[in-house]
Amino acid sequence: MKELALRGVIYSPIADPFFNAPEDCVVYESDGLIWIRDGRIQAIGDYNAIRAQLPDEIDIRHYPDSILLPGFIDAHIHYPQVEIIGSYGTQLLEWLNKYTFPTEAKFNDPAHANRIAEFFIAELQRNGTTAASVFCTSAPGSVDAIFEAAQAENMLLLAGKMMMDSYAPADILDTAQASYDDSKALIERWHKRGRCLYTVTPRFALTSSPRQLELAGVLMREYADVRLQSHISENRAEVARAAELYPQRENYTDVYDHYGLLDPRAIYGHAIHLSEGELRRFHETGAKIAHCPTSNFFIGSGLFDIARTRDPARPVTVGLGTDVGGGTSFSMLQTMSEAYKMAQLRGISVTTAQSYFLATLGSAQALGIDDRVGKLQPGYAADIGVLDPRATPLLALRSDVAESIDELLFALMICADDRAIEATYVAGERAHKRDSCG
């Protein structure tokens, strides 16, 4: 039995601040203690109250000026695209052809896949991210590589082989049947092995034939607890192309709906240009959305409307994703910052509590893992980020005048980056420790 405790300021979302009173949505302790045993949280609360329950010899790691948060959860990210982050911008379809597809072809080489997978997991941890929903390539070995790297760190990871049999270079295409067979074998090999969860992954309707989408639906029926991830309505040219390829369907959403790919286990990236009827269908089916603001700004796809999507009359669950490498950073702090700015352009001010909810418990809800991660609560995995509000001279100066925890966390969200991640704990083990700051 391994025990330790973490002391510091504690801030954890516990409910959805888009629909509940702010005071009911966050646990806050100015001097708190998290008691961890065998990778799970045993107790959390005021330092003096929890310390009295613990043995004298327990290892207490004190972060006196830092904030203990649930580890960030990235709801949408492409690990094979790490090498092309920051590539000179074009619009989505051109970007895929110029950068993405050639890069993904490299993952036919297992050695390359292993090298990038290990880098990717380390980079997530360096940014305080402890769980993610990851797109691989059409090569089954790319899935093996990322799950092996995640399992070595005991990290909660959702991932799947890219299903794509159309409108892409031959060296990254599969066939409808091969995508089904490969996915099925990978599910049997990896799903629920350690903390690995399999996600059926048709790239999007533009690169999947009707038969491939049909077989993705078969997989979802055959395995009642796997997830599904894909893309929808990121770019207007993409929406128009989907209409050309599937003229018999009412709209882009109806393509996926027709093949049984809209349900509570499904999450779709971007969803910027959905009609009211499409959003209503997302609400009715329980399908989720991953909001990826840094990518949407960088590739010029459009402005996601968080208020419209979360309309109380027909709310859709939303998580937050970095979308690397279309997105420009692994940092969920920077991603929250861009989400805030995007909402501002639509005349909406997203609160501090709403922002941190989206990056933690909101993403956990969107991925169907909120029964185990996303908040700091007894019984939950001890996936914890330690956020240093004095990581840079500017942050230190700003922190000195912050008058509340909300103000402090908002300033961090706007001004901080990976340097503010003092440490990252995965299942109670310190997976990242910052070497220096400033």
Secondary structure, 3 states (H helix, E strand, C coil): CCEEEEEEEEEEECCCCCCCCHHHCEEEEEEEEEEEECCEEEEEEEHHHHHCCCCCCCEEEEEEEEEEEECEEEEEEEHHHHHHCCCCCCCHHHHHHHHHHHHHHHHHCHHHHHHHHHHHHHHHHHCCEEEEEEECCCCHHHHHHHHHHHHHCCCEEEEECEECCCCCCHHHCCCHHHHHHHHHHHHHHHCCCCCEEEEEEECCHHHCCHHHHHHHHHHHHHCCCCEEEEEECCCHHHHHHHHHHCCCCCCHHHHHHHCCCCCCCEEEEECCCCCHHHHHHHHHHCCEEEECHHHHHHHCCCCCCHHHHCCCCCCCCEEECCCCCCCCCCCHHHHHHHHHHHHHHCCCCCCHHHHHHHHHHHHHHHHCCCCCCCCCCCCCECCEEEECCCCCHHHHHHHHCCCCHHHHHHHHHHHCCHHHEEEEEECCEEEEECCCCC
